[in-house]
């Protein structure tokens, strides 16, 4: 069933796959992000309570959801690396980590910029905010642990264990607004059957969510290619690749 | 369009600072990350080329020392 995946365990094939996907992911990401942001900023109706400040939702919610989504993807890559002993899986894990950290940072920053006018505070130590901050530390921990080993296969294993252990934080973030009394508002769109948001507001949000996802995919392909080149620099195909790059520039 | 004029669009109902700061930092950080990632890739390829040339130089030097 999963046989089609196996050729991509070979770094050369994974590299080629990244190259093929990359332009489509970038095109889709740019298109979606521009459409979603312009729609959200200029055409979506005002919120009856929060006025125009609610427009931060169009970057805050997608980046927050995808900071968790990227973490799960990273953990799946770590698991694949451990179970099947795929070096490529660890490489994609470490390619995703900084991108996920970026998303977490954006979620925290836009959250602060939204919290200041609405709650009157940039930051409060409440369950949702604190668990999201821990997610940022988990990403940093994975990156730092990977960087601390000279042998990158060992590094992948160690960082992979850390990534897997950290998965416990993801449901805590998600349910933090239900389990604890927090200042943070409840879920908006994860209740798919009955979202508590008007459709005119929801559409740009979904488009931006999709755009952020494509952006993460695109940036991951770039970083994965770098990781592959770095780890495989003595392989003939990488040297040929570098040479053809030199001839082009 | 939800706003009557471009200036009211920029004012964001009084929340201009927070809204524009959020969008600015978000897309600024994303763009910066993209640029850094591509630069890294480029310098990595250059490093691979340099390393390759160095290996060739080392081999040539060894051959020479053997013939002397």
Interface residues (C-beta under 8 A of the other chain):
Chain A: X33 X37 X41 X42 X43 X44 X45 X46 X51 X52 X53 X55 X56 X59 X60 X63 X98 X99 X102 X105 X106 X109 X110 X113 X114 X116 X117 X215 X219 X222 X223 X225 X226 X229 X230 X233 X238 X239 X241 X242 X243 X245 X246
Chain B: X1 X2 X3 X9 X12 X13 X14 X15 X18 X19 X21 X22 X23 X25 X26 X27 X29 X30 X33 X34 X37 X38 X40 X41 X44 X45 X46 X47 X48 X49 X51 X52
